[in-house]
Amino acid sequence: MLALTVNLKINYRVTGVLKNTFKNFLVYLILTAGTFLMLRIIVEHFSLHPDVGFLKVKREYIGNQIWRTAFYIHVFTSILTLLAGFTQFSSYILKEHKNLHRIMGRVYVFSILFINFPAGMIMAFYANGLLPTRIAFIILDSLWFWFTLRAFLEIKKGNIKAHKQFMMRSYALTFSAITLRTWKIVLSSLFVLSPLALYQIEAWMGFVPNLFLVEWLIRKKKNSTTKITSPV
């Protein structure tokens, strides 16, 4: 009986390790694919030529120096924001390299609050897809700022749980840079849509499902914690 109990415990631990390993591998695979996609976008704009990539559909704003500056700032700093934010969810970095965790956290917060939020808001007001798209990006940018600020304020107050939850929400919106482009590929391959309709749909699909997913994960974690701590 004792041997059976020991074997069950070992099997449970091994299964747990395998699940975590697979989950981590899947997360890193998604981030790697997303990072590669973002790097391709960044590299094609290194020339600063007005007839490449996304700029091809923004000809009417090429001469607007404010918009163009905001665009290049957003493009060239997005990869840093994406990677800096990802380090905040590494338990290894948090345990073994706390200073690195803090530094990258500050980089992440600064890049959003003082660089990407202003640049993103300028781009939102000039977004393709008319009013529906502009509203989507304004909401996205505003929530991105608020969730990131709250994450920063909560850790300053020592509220680690609230800090983690708002960081999850913030990063869900950071990751919309990848999910937006993923939805564009999926939607264009499944449906015949006009460029205007496609852009209006992907603007919302890029971040709304991310928010639903992260709220589900937060609630799921809350429920599991409640079950563990509740008396039998």
C-alpha positions as CSV (number, residue, x, y, z in Angstrom):
1,M,0.0,0.0,0.0
2,L,2.9,2.4,0.9
3,A,4.6,1.5,-2.4
4,L,1.4,2.3,-4.3
5,T,1.0,5.6,-2.6
6,V,4.7,6.5,-3.3
7,N,4.3,5.5,-7.0
8,L,1.1,7.6,-7.3
9,K,2.9,10.7,-5.8
10,I,5.8,10.2,-8.2
11,N,3.5,9.8,-11.2
12,Y,1.6,12.9,-10.2
13,R,4.8,14.9,-9.9
14,V,6.2,13.6,-13.2
15,T,2.9,14.4,-14.9
16,G,2.9,17.9,-13.4
17,V,6.5,18.5,-14.6
18,L,5.6,17.3,-18.1
19,K,2.6,19.5,-18.3
20,N,4.5,22.6,-17.1
21,T,7.4,21.8,-19.5
22,F,4.9,21.5,-22.4
23,K,3.1,24.7,-21.4
24,N,6.4,26.6,-21.2
25,F,7.5,25.2,-24.5
26,L,4.3,26.2,-26.2
27,V,4.5,29.8,-24.7
28,Y,8.1,30.2,-25.8
29,L,7.2,28.9,-29.3
30,I,4.4,31.4,-29.6
31,L,6.7,34.2,-28.4
32,T,9.5,33.2,-30.7
33,A,7.1,33.1,-33.7
34,G,5.7,36.5,-32.7
35,T,9.1,38.0,-32.2
36,F,10.2,36.8,-35.6
37,L,7.1,38.4,-37.1
38,M,7.8,41.7,-35.4
39,L,11.5,41.6,-36.4
40,R,10.5,41.2,-40.0
41,I,8.3,44.3,-39.7
42,I,11.1,46.3,-38.0
43,V,13.8,45.3,-40.5
44,E,11.7,46.3,-43.6
45,H,11.4,49.8,-42.1
46,F,15.1,50.3,-41.3
47,S,15.6,52.0,-44.6
48,L,13.1,54.7,-43.6
49,H,11.8,54.6,-47.1
50,P,8.2,55.7,-47.4
51,D,7.2,53.0,-49.9
52,V,7.6,49.9,-47.7
53,G,5.5,47.7,-45.5
54,F,2.6,49.4,-43.6
55,L,3.6,52.8,-45.1
56,K,2.3,51.8,-48.5
57,V,-1.3,52.2,-47.2
58,K,-0.6,55.4,-45.3
59,R,0.5,57.6,-48.2
60,E,-1.8,60.5,-47.1
61,Y,0.1,60.8,-43.8
62,I,3.7,60.3,-45.0
63,G,4.1,64.1,-45.1
64,N,2.8,64.5,-41.5
65,Q,6.0,64.6,-39.5
66,I,4.3,64.0,-36.2
67,W,2.5,60.9,-37.4
68,R,5.7,59.6,-39.1
69,T,7.8,60.1,-36.0
70,A,5.2,58.3,-33.9
71,F,5.1,55.5,-36.3
72,Y,8.9,54.9,-36.3
73,I,9.1,55.2,-32.5
74,H,6.3,52.6,-32.1
75,V,7.8,50.2,-34.7
76,F,11.4,50.3,-33.4
77,T,10.5,50.1,-29.7
78,S,7.8,47.4,-29.9
79,I,10.2,44.5,-29.9
80,L,11.9,45.8,-26.7
81,T,8.5,46.2,-25.0
82,L,7.4,42.7,-26.0
83,L,10.6,41.0,-24.7
84,A,10.9,43.1,-21.6
85,G,7.3,42.3,-20.6
86,F,7.8,38.6,-21.2
87,T,10.7,38.5,-18.7
88,Q,8.3,39.6,-16.0
89,F,6.5,36.2,-16.1
90,S,9.6,34.1,-15.8
91,S,9.7,32.4,-12.3
92,Y,13.4,31.6,-12.9
93,I,14.3,35.2,-13.5
94,L,12.2,36.3,-10.5
95,K,13.8,33.8,-8.2
96,E,17.4,33.8,-9.4
97,H,17.8,37.3,-10.9
98,K,15.6,39.7,-9.0
99,N,17.6,42.8,-10.1
100,L,17.1,41.8,-13.7
101,H,13.4,41.4,-13.1
102,R,13.2,44.9,-11.6
103,I,15.3,46.5,-14.4
104,M,13.3,44.9,-17.2
105,G,10.1,45.7,-15.4
106,R,11.1,49.4,-15.3
107,V,12.1,49.2,-19.0
108,Y,8.7,47.8,-19.8
109,V,6.8,50.4,-17.8
110,F,8.8,53.3,-19.1
111,S,8.5,52.2,-22.7
112,I,4.7,52.0,-22.5
113,L,3.9,55.0,-20.3
114,F,6.4,57.5,-21.9
115,I,7.1,56.2,-25.3
116,N,4.5,53.8,-26.8
117,F,1.4,55.2,-25.2
118,P,1.9,58.7,-26.7
119,A,3.1,57.3,-30.1
120,G,0.2,54.8,-30.1
121,M,-2.4,57.5,-29.4
122,I,-1.1,59.7,-32.2
123,M,-1.3,56.7,-34.6
124,A,-4.8,55.8,-33.3
125,F,-6.2,59.1,-34.3
126,Y,-4.9,58.6,-37.9
127,A,-5.8,54.9,-38.1
128,N,-7.2,53.4,-41.3
129,G,-10.7,52.0,-41.2
130,L,-12.5,55.2,-40.2
131,L,-14.2,55.7,-36.8
132,P,-14.7,52.1,-35.7
133,T,-10.9,51.4,-36.1
134,R,-9.9,54.6,-34.4
135,I,-12.1,54.0,-31.4
136,A,-10.7,50.4,-31.1
137,F,-7.1,51.7,-31.0
138,I,-7.9,54.6,-28.7
139,I,-9.5,52.1,-26.2
140,L,-6.6,49.7,-26.6
141,D,-4.0,52.4,-26.0
142,S,-5.9,53.9,-23.0
143,L,-6.3,50.5,-21.3
144,W,-2.7,49.6,-22.1
145,F,-1.6,52.8,-20.2
146,W,-4.0,52.2,-17.3
147,F,-3.2,48.6,-16.7
148,T,0.6,49.2,-16.9
149,L,0.3,52.2,-14.5
150,R,-1.8,50.2,-12.1
151,A,0.7,47.3,-12.2
152,F,3.5,49.8,-11.3
153,L,1.5,51.5,-8.5
154,E,0.5,48.1,-7.0
155,I,4.0,46.8,-6.7
156,K,5.1,50.1,-5.2
157,K,2.4,49.5,-2.5
158,G,3.6,45.9,-2.1
159,N,0.4,44.4,-3.5
160,I,2.0,41.5,-5.4
161,K,-1.2,39.7,-6.3
162,A,-2.8,42.9,-7.8
163,H,0.5,43.7,-9.5
164,K,0.6,40.3,-11.2
165,Q,-3.0,40.6,-12.4
166,F,-2.5,44.0,-13.9
167,M,0.8,42.9,-15.5
168,M,-1.1,40.1,-17.1
169,R,-3.7,42.5,-18.4
170,S,-1.0,44.9,-19.6
171,Y,0.9,42.2,-21.4
172,A,-2.2,40.9,-23.0
173,L,-2.5,44.2,-24.8
174,T,1.2,44.3,-25.5
175,F,0.8,41.0,-27.3
176,S,-2.0,42.4,-29.4
177,A,0.8,43.6,-31.7
178,I,1.2,40.0,-32.7
179,T,-2.4,38.8,-32.4
180,L,-3.7,41.6,-34.6
181,R,-1.4,40.5,-37.4
182,T,-2.2,36.8,-36.8
183,W,-6.0,37.6,-37.1
184,K,-5.2,39.5,-40.3
185,I,-3.7,36.3,-41.8
186,V,-6.5,34.1,-40.6
187,L,-9.4,36.3,-41.6
188,S,-8.0,37.1,-45.1
189,S,-7.4,33.4,-45.8
190,L,-10.9,32.3,-44.6
191,F,-13.1,35.2,-45.9
192,V,-13.2,37.5,-48.9
193,L,-13.2,40.9,-47.2
194,S,-12.5,44.4,-48.4
195,P,-9.3,46.0,-47.0
196,L,-11.5,48.5,-45.0
197,A,-13.7,45.7,-43.5
198,L,-10.7,43.6,-42.7
199,Y,-8.9,46.4,-40.9
200,Q,-12.0,47.3,-38.9
201,I,-12.4,43.7,-37.7
202,E,-8.8,42.9,-36.9
203,A,-8.5,46.2,-34.9
204,W,-11.0,44.8,-32.4
205,M,-10.0,41.1,-32.7
206,G,-6.4,42.0,-32.0
207,F,-7.0,42.9,-28.4
208,V,-10.5,42.0,-27.2
209,P,-10.1,38.2,-27.2
210,N,-6.7,38.7,-25.4
211,L,-8.6,40.6,-22.6
212,F,-11.2,37.9,-22.3
213,L,-8.5,35.2,-22.1
214,V,-6.5,36.9,-19.5
215,E,-9.6,37.6,-17.3
216,W,-10.5,34.0,-17.6
217,L,-7.0,33.0,-16.5
218,I,-7.1,35.4,-13.5
219,R,-10.5,34.1,-12.4
220,K,-9.3,30.5,-12.9
221,K,-6.3,31.1,-10.7
222,K,-8.5,32.8,-8.1
223,N,-10.9,29.8,-8.0
224,S,-8.1,27.3,-7.7
225,T,-6.5,29.2,-4.9
226,T,-9.9,29.4,-3.1
227,K,-10.3,25.6,-3.4
228,I,-6.9,25.0,-2.0
229,T,-7.2,27.4,1.0
230,S,-10.9,26.6,1.9
231,P,-11.5,24.2,4.8
232,V,-12.6,20.7,4.0
